Amino acid sequence: MNTNHKLDLSIIICCFNGEKYLESTLDSLLKQSHLDYELIFINDGSRDSTLKILNKFKSRNKYVKVINHRFNQGLSKAWLSGLN
């Protein structure tokens, strides 16, 4: 993404062991008609295939950004890392 361009919408989603619902959530978000947005996913130390699923979607879509925390840091820290 062009970092000089101001986006209309940023969606930050924190994930922890969310493989069961993640693909349907991503599919729904990526079907949006709004063109000027980004999806920021923070994997907060998941032990399932959450990170693998997020990286698969990231490789297919320029709107997706993935931040990975190796260890669970809790919702507040995960969410704040998406703001940076």
Secondary structure, DSSP 4 states (H G I P E B T S, - for coil): --TTSPPSEEEEEEESS-HHHHHHHHHHHHT----SEEEEEEEES-SSSHHHHHHHHHHH-TTEEEEEESS---HHHHHHHHH-
